[in-house]
Amino acid sequence: MIDLETVKKVANLARLKLTTEEEEKFTTQLGDILNYVEQLSELNTDNVEPTTRAIEVSNITRKDILQPYPNTEELLKQAPAQQGDFFRVPQIMG
């Protein structure tokens, strides 16, 4: 079980200002989390391969195909500044 002094110390290290109510609440919650982690450490994981996710997830994205914008003139009219066929932007590097 985690005690109130440990919660205060962790809060101080994390630069958190906690109310007395929050300190008491976190004492219980952090204690529960540590108890759960302790339960997990009792599991035999010798034949379990390391993973980053419990299920396989893949990102579905479209192909990035370069194509010209159909109405360049209309698009450039909306820009605050333009130079020829380009947007004019402030210089950020010397």
N, C-alpha and C positions, 0 to 999 in steps of 0.2 A: 504494500500500500504506500502511496506517495503522501507525504505530509505537507502541511501548509507552508512551512519554511522553504521546502523545495520548490513549490509553485511560485512563491515570491521571488526566489533566486532566479528561476527560469524566466519569469516575467521581466525581471530587471535586466537579464542578459539579452532578452529580445526587445528591450526598450519599450515594454508595454506598461501602461498604467491601468491597473485593475482595481475595481472597487472591492470592498470586503466581500460582498455577495458573489462577485465573479471569482475571487480567490477560492471561496468555499466550493463553488460549483465546479471549478476546474480541478480542484483537489480530487473530488469524486470522479469526474470524467477521465482525468489522466490516469487515475488508479485503475479504472475499468479498462482503459486501453492497454495499460501495461500488463494487467491480468490476462487479457486476451492474447497479447503477444507471447506471454509465457506459455499459454496453452498451445499456441501454434508451434513453439519451439520443441514441444514434446513429440511432434509428428515425425515419423521416419521419412526422410526425403532423400535417402541414399540413391534411389533409382529414378528420381524425378529430374528431368532436364530443366535447366533455368529458362524462364520465359519472361517476357515483359507484359504479356496479357494472358488472361485465362482463355480467351477465345481469339481466333484469328480475325483481324480487322484489316481491311484494305481501303485506301482512299480512292473514291471514284471521281475521276476528273476527266475533262475533255482534252483532246489533243490541242496543243498550242500551235495553231496554224496562222502564220503571218499573212494578212491580206489587207489591201488598201481600204481606207475608210471611204464610203461611197460619196459623201458630200463634204470634201475638205474645206471648201470656201465657207460653207455655213458654220462649220466647226470653228474655223479661225476667226470668224466675226464675233464669236462669243468670248474670245480670249481678251484679257485686259490689254495685252500688247502683243504685236506680232512683227516678224521681220521676214518678208517674202512669204514662203510657204511653211514657216516655222513659228512656234510659240516663242515669244521673247520672255525670258525669266531673269531675275536678278542674279548677278555673279556671286557665287558663294565661296569660291577659292581664288587666291591671288594669282 
